[in-house]
Amino acid sequence: MNKKHLWGIAIVLLISCGVLYVDLKDTPVTQLANATHGINYGALILVFALMILSYVFEASILAVLAHRKDEPKRSKWSFFRIPIIQALFNAITPMSTGGQPSQLAAMVQMGIEGGRATSLLLMKFIIYQIVVFLAYVVTIITGFKMVATKFAGLAFFIGIGFLIHVSSIVFLLAILFAYNWTKKAANWIMDLLAKFVSTDRVEVWRKNTVNKIDTFYTESQKLKREKKKLFLSGLLTILQLLCFYSVPYMVLVTLGVPASWASVTQMNIMIIMFMAIIPIPGASGGAEYSFQTLFATFVSSKGALVLGMFLWRFVTYFLGMILGIFGWIFKPKKITNTPND
């Protein structure tokens, strides 16, 4: 990690501590004490277990996609460290831009050649985006009206986040099913930009965009031929997201707050949509605000709400950062791929 990453960690900690300080300053100590006395420790263990299981399922997806017959077996740690390193760099870079490059670096460290590692991450990305898109669509259909009624301002930003995700999945599907048309459309957009931006810069953008379209199309065709891997990876992605999306519900169970799993999970998915448009490492500030705004529906005690927010934030962000630091430090044995990689 370089100085920029250390600054990212500092920003996340500073903003999160600032939000926590403001909340604690306005929260009576007696309310916090009462909230801690009612903790269900069995459910608390499950909160952490769900988050770790989500990392396990994500690591399993890469293990499934990377599996080849007659290839040396790699350790479980070498795959498990990939999602936790991603969690670390997602948390400390704006708009989670550091996640993909960090996964690539981790895969190269375990002995997977860079080109193949990029291919595997693209396959995983395709599957993930499709599953997430379906989850977002179901959530918007079933739960957006409730949020829009109670929290009109937040609903606007959730809608923007949803449109961003829809745009990305439409672009991916266009490459899959209308490859030639997508390349023509990309070139037409670049020609249009050339009227307003320098030609040299536009040509760089054109080259990068066309290369990404070509690479994505090639990898999607490979994935379509690997039907067994596609099915298993899709199933593991569903399990990964179910674990991750269920963390806030289990936090409420930990605090002894009665709530519906479906309602809490819908709200959590919408929070994630909102966080996608916050250009600060870890979506700091916005994540805490949105959690408190939405989950005040279920939690009447200020103390329980602050405690729940802190527990949710720690498990979904700081736990990944801590594990990711260990993952980055303790590198696995490098196993070179077979010649046909």
C-alpha positions as CSV (number, residue, x, y, z in Angstrom):
1,M,0.0,0.0,0.0
2,N,1.2,3.5,-0.8
3,K,0.6,6.9,0.9
4,K,-2.6,7.4,-1.1
5,H,-4.1,4.3,0.4
6,L,-3.0,5.3,3.9
7,W,-4.7,8.6,3.3
8,G,-7.9,6.7,2.3
9,I,-7.8,4.7,5.6
10,A,-7.3,8.0,7.5
11,I,-10.3,9.7,5.7
12,V,-12.6,6.7,6.4
13,L,-11.6,6.6,10.1
14,L,-11.8,10.4,10.5
15,I,-15.3,10.8,9.0
16,S,-16.7,7.6,10.7
17,C,-15.3,8.7,14.1
18,G,-16.7,12.2,13.5
19,V,-20.2,10.8,12.8
20,L,-19.9,8.5,15.8
21,Y,-18.8,11.4,18.1
22,V,-21.8,13.6,17.0
23,D,-24.2,10.7,17.7
24,L,-22.6,9.8,21.0
25,K,-22.6,13.5,22.1
26,D,-26.4,13.7,21.5
27,T,-27.2,10.3,23.0
28,P,-27.8,9.8,26.7
29,V,-25.5,7.3,28.4
30,T,-28.4,5.5,30.0
31,Q,-29.9,4.8,26.5
32,L,-26.6,3.3,25.3
33,A,-26.3,1.2,28.5
34,N,-29.8,-0.1,28.1
35,A,-29.0,-1.0,24.5
36,T,-25.9,-2.9,25.4
37,H,-27.7,-4.8,28.2
38,G,-30.2,-6.2,25.7
39,I,-27.7,-7.6,23.2
40,N,-28.3,-11.2,22.0
41,Y,-24.8,-12.6,21.9
42,G,-25.7,-15.6,19.8
43,A,-27.1,-13.2,17.1
44,L,-24.0,-11.1,17.5
45,I,-21.8,-14.1,16.5
46,L,-24.1,-14.7,13.5
47,V,-23.6,-11.0,12.4
48,F,-19.8,-11.7,12.0
49,A,-20.4,-15.2,10.6
50,L,-22.6,-13.8,7.8
51,M,-20.0,-11.3,6.8
52,I,-17.2,-13.9,6.8
53,L,-19.4,-16.4,4.9
54,S,-20.0,-13.7,2.2
55,Y,-16.2,-13.6,1.8
56,V,-16.0,-17.4,1.7
57,F,-18.6,-17.6,-1.0
58,E,-16.9,-14.9,-3.0
59,A,-13.6,-16.8,-2.7
60,S,-15.3,-20.0,-3.8
61,I,-16.6,-18.3,-7.0
62,L,-13.0,-17.5,-8.0
63,A,-11.9,-21.0,-7.0
64,V,-14.7,-22.5,-9.2
65,L,-13.8,-20.3,-12.2
66,A,-10.1,-20.9,-11.9
67,H,-10.3,-24.7,-11.5
68,R,-8.7,-26.8,-14.2
69,K,-7.9,-30.5,-14.4
70,D,-4.3,-31.5,-13.9
71,E,-3.4,-28.2,-12.4
72,P,-1.6,-27.8,-9.0
73,K,-4.0,-27.2,-6.2
74,R,-3.8,-23.8,-4.6
75,S,-4.5,-23.2,-0.9
76,K,-7.9,-22.0,0.4
77,W,-6.1,-19.0,2.0
78,S,-4.8,-17.9,-1.4
79,F,-8.4,-17.6,-2.7
80,F,-9.9,-16.2,0.6
81,R,-7.4,-13.3,0.7
82,I,-8.7,-12.0,-2.7
83,P,-12.1,-10.8,-1.5
84,I,-10.8,-9.4,1.8
85,I,-8.1,-7.5,0.0
86,Q,-10.8,-6.2,-2.3
87,A,-12.8,-5.2,0.7
88,L,-9.8,-3.2,2.0
89,F,-9.2,-1.3,-1.2
90,N,-12.9,-0.8,-1.9
91,A,-13.2,0.9,1.5
92,I,-10.2,3.2,1.1
93,T,-10.6,4.4,-2.5
94,P,-13.3,6.8,-3.9
95,M,-16.2,5.0,-5.6
96,S,-14.5,1.6,-4.7
97,T,-12.1,2.1,-7.7
98,G,-9.3,0.2,-6.0
99,G,-11.1,-3.1,-5.6
100,Q,-10.5,-4.6,-9.0
101,P,-6.8,-3.8,-9.4
102,S,-6.1,-5.1,-5.8
103,Q,-7.8,-8.5,-6.7
104,L,-5.7,-8.7,-9.8
105,A,-2.5,-8.1,-7.8
106,A,-3.6,-10.7,-5.3
107,M,-4.2,-13.3,-8.0
108,V,-0.8,-12.6,-9.6
109,Q,0.8,-13.0,-6.2
110,M,-0.7,-16.5,-5.9
111,G,0.8,-17.5,-9.3
112,I,-2.0,-16.9,-11.7
113,E,-0.8,-15.2,-14.9
114,G,-2.0,-11.6,-15.3
115,G,-4.0,-12.2,-18.5
116,R,-5.8,-15.2,-17.1
117,A,-6.4,-13.4,-13.8
118,T,-8.0,-10.5,-15.7
119,S,-10.2,-13.0,-17.6
120,L,-11.3,-14.7,-14.4
121,L,-12.2,-11.4,-12.7
122,L,-14.2,-10.3,-15.8
123,M,-16.2,-13.6,-15.6
124,K,-16.8,-13.0,-11.9
125,F,-17.8,-9.4,-12.6
126,I,-20.3,-10.4,-15.3
127,I,-22.0,-12.9,-13.0
128,Y,-22.0,-10.5,-10.1
129,Q,-23.5,-7.7,-12.1
130,I,-26.4,-9.9,-13.4
131,V,-27.3,-11.2,-9.9
132,V,-27.0,-7.7,-8.4
133,F,-29.1,-6.2,-11.1
134,L,-31.9,-8.8,-10.5
135,A,-31.8,-8.0,-6.8
136,Y,-32.0,-4.3,-7.4
137,V,-35.0,-4.7,-9.8
138,V,-36.9,-6.9,-7.3
139,T,-36.2,-4.4,-4.5
140,I,-37.2,-1.4,-6.5
141,I,-40.5,-3.1,-7.5
142,T,-41.3,-4.3,-4.0
143,G,-39.9,-1.7,-1.7
144,F,-39.2,1.6,-3.3
145,K,-42.7,3.0,-2.8
146,M,-42.3,2.5,1.0
147,V,-39.0,4.4,1.0
148,A,-40.3,7.1,-1.4
149,T,-43.3,7.8,0.9
150,K,-41.3,8.1,4.1
151,F,-37.9,9.5,2.8
152,A,-38.5,11.5,-0.3
153,G,-35.0,13.1,-0.3
154,L,-33.1,9.9,0.1
155,A,-35.4,8.2,-2.4
156,F,-34.2,10.6,-5.1
157,F,-30.5,9.6,-4.5
158,I,-31.5,5.9,-4.4
159,G,-33.1,6.4,-7.8
160,I,-29.9,7.9,-9.2
161,G,-27.9,5.0,-7.8
162,F,-30.3,2.5,-9.4
163,L,-30.1,4.3,-12.8
164,I,-26.2,4.1,-12.6
165,H,-26.5,0.3,-12.1
166,V,-29.1,-0.1,-14.8
167,S,-26.8,1.8,-17.2
168,S,-23.9,-0.4,-16.5
169,I,-25.9,-3.6,-16.9
170,V,-27.5,-2.4,-20.1
171,F,-24.0,-1.7,-21.5
172,L,-22.9,-5.2,-20.5
173,L,-25.9,-6.8,-22.1
174,A,-25.4,-4.7,-25.2
175,I,-21.9,-6.1,-25.6
176,L,-23.2,-9.6,-25.0
177,F,-26.1,-9.5,-27.5
178,A,-25.3,-6.6,-29.8
179,Y,-21.5,-6.6,-30.0
180,N,-21.1,-4.9,-33.4
181,W,-23.8,-2.3,-32.7
182,T,-22.2,-1.4,-29.3
183,K,-18.8,-0.8,-31.0
184,K,-20.4,1.4,-33.6
185,A,-22.3,3.3,-30.9
186,A,-19.0,3.8,-28.9
187,N,-17.2,5.1,-32.0
188,W,-20.1,7.5,-32.7
189,I,-20.0,8.8,-29.1
190,M,-16.2,9.3,-29.5
191,D,-16.7,11.2,-32.8
192,L,-19.2,13.4,-31.0
193,L,-16.8,14.1,-28.1
194,A,-14.0,14.9,-30.6
195,K,-16.0,18.1,-31.5
196,F,-15.6,19.4,-27.9
197,V,-12.4,17.7,-26.7
198,S,-8.9,17.4,-28.2
199,T,-8.5,14.7,-30.8
200,D,-5.5,13.0,-29.1
201,R,-7.4,12.6,-25.8
202,V,-10.5,11.3,-27.6
203,E,-8.4,8.7,-29.5
204,V,-7.0,7.4,-26.2
205,W,-10.5,7.1,-24.8
206,R,-11.6,5.4,-28.0
207,K,-8.8,2.9,-27.9
208,N,-9.4,2.0,-24.2
209,T,-13.2,1.7,-24.7
210,V,-12.9,-0.5,-27.8
211,N,-10.3,-2.7,-26.1
212,K,-12.6,-3.1,-23.0
213,I,-15.6,-4.0,-25.3
214,D,-13.5,-6.6,-27.2
215,T,-12.1,-8.1,-24.0
216,F,-15.5,-8.2,-22.3
217,Y,-17.1,-9.8,-25.3
218,T,-14.3,-12.5,-25.6
219,E,-14.6,-13.4,-21.9
220,S,-18.4,-13.5,-22.0
221,Q,-18.2,-16.0,-24.9
222,K,-15.8,-18.2,-22.8
223,L,-18.2,-18.1,-19.9
224,K,-21.2,-19.1,-22.0
225,R,-19.3,-22.3,-22.9
226,E,-18.6,-23.1,-19.3
227,K,-22.2,-23.8,-18.3
228,K,-21.4,-25.9,-15.1
229,K,-19.0,-23.2,-13.9
230,L,-21.6,-20.5,-14.8
231,F,-24.3,-22.2,-12.8
232,L,-22.2,-22.9,-9.7
233,S,-20.8,-19.4,-9.8
234,G,-24.2,-17.9,-10.1
235,L,-25.5,-19.9,-7.1
236,L,-22.5,-18.9,-5.0
237,T,-23.0,-15.3,-5.9
238,I,-26.6,-15.5,-4.7
239,L,-25.5,-17.0,-1.4
240,Q,-22.7,-14.4,-1.1
241,L,-25.2,-11.5,-1.5
242,L,-27.8,-13.1,0.7
243,C,-25.3,-13.3,3.5
244,F,-24.1,-9.7,2.9
245,Y,-27.6,-8.2,2.6
246,S,-28.8,-10.0,5.7
247,V,-26.3,-8.4,8.0
248,P,-28.5,-5.4,9.0
249,Y,-31.4,-7.7,9.9
250,M,-29.2,-9.8,12.1
251,V,-27.9,-6.5,13.7
252,L,-31.5,-5.7,14.7
253,V,-32.0,-9.2,16.0
254,T,-28.8,-8.7,18.1
255,L,-30.3,-5.6,19.6
256,G,-33.6,-7.4,20.3
257,V,-35.5,-5.2,17.8
258,P,-38.5,-7.0,16.1
259,A,-38.4,-6.6,12.3
260,S,-39.2,-8.3,9.0
261,W,-36.2,-9.8,7.2
262,A,-37.7,-8.8,3.8
263,S,-38.3,-5.1,4.8
264,V,-34.9,-4.7,6.4
265,T,-33.1,-6.4,3.4
266,Q,-35.0,-4.2,0.9
267,M,-33.8,-1.1,2.8
268,N,-30.3,-2.4,3.0
269,I,-30.1,-2.9,-0.7
270,M,-31.4,0.6,-1.3
271,I,-28.7,2.0,1.1
272,I,-26.1,0.2,-1.1
273,M,-27.6,1.8,-4.2
274,F,-27.3,5.2,-2.5
275,M,-23.7,4.6,-1.3
276,A,-22.7,3.9,-4.9
277,I,-22.9,7.6,-5.8
278,I,-20.9,8.9,-2.8
279,P,-17.4,9.8,-4.1
280,I,-15.7,9.4,-0.7
281,P,-13.6,6.4,0.4
282,G,-16.0,3.9,2.0
283,A,-18.9,6.3,1.3
284,S,-18.1,7.6,4.7
285,G,-20.7,9.9,6.2
286,G,-23.4,9.0,3.7
287,A,-23.4,5.4,4.8
288,E,-23.9,6.3,8.4
289,Y,-26.5,8.9,7.6
290,S,-28.5,6.6,5.3
291,F,-28.4,3.8,7.8
292,Q,-29.8,6.0,10.6
293,T,-32.4,7.6,8.4
294,L,-33.8,4.3,7.1
295,F,-33.4,2.1,10.2
296,A,-35.0,4.7,12.5
297,T,-38.2,3.1,11.2
298,F,-37.5,0.0,13.2
299,V,-35.5,1.3,16.2
300,S,-37.2,3.8,18.5
301,S,-34.3,4.1,21.0
302,K,-31.5,6.5,20.0
303,G,-29.0,4.4,21.9
304,A,-30.0,1.2,20.1
305,L,-29.9,3.1,16.7
306,V,-26.3,4.4,17.3
307,L,-25.1,1.0,18.6
308,G,-26.7,-0.7,15.6
309,M,-25.2,1.7,13.2
310,F,-21.7,1.3,14.7
311,L,-22.0,-2.5,14.7
312,W,-23.2,-2.6,11.0
313,R,-20.5,-0.2,9.9
314,F,-17.8,-2.2,11.7
315,V,-18.8,-5.5,10.4
316,T,-19.4,-4.5,6.8
317,Y,-16.4,-2.1,6.4
318,F,-13.9,-2.1,9.2
319,L,-13.8,-5.9,9.6
320,G,-13.0,-6.2,5.9
321,M,-10.3,-3.6,6.2
322,I,-8.7,-5.4,9.1
323,L,-8.9,-8.8,7.4
324,G,-7.6,-7.2,4.2
325,I,-4.5,-5.8,5.9
326,F,-3.7,-9.3,7.1
327,G,-4.4,-10.7,3.7
328,W,-2.1,-8.2,2.1
329,I,0.7,-8.9,4.6
330,F,0.5,-12.7,4.6
331,K,1.0,-13.8,1.0
332,P,0.4,-17.4,-0.1
333,K,2.9,-19.7,-1.7
334,K,3.2,-18.8,-5.4
335,I,2.2,-21.7,-7.6
336,T,3.0,-21.3,-11.3
337,N,0.2,-22.1,-13.8
338,T,0.5,-25.0,-16.2
339,P,2.0,-24.2,-19.7
340,N,-1.4,-24.1,-21.4
341,D,-2.6,-21.1,-19.3
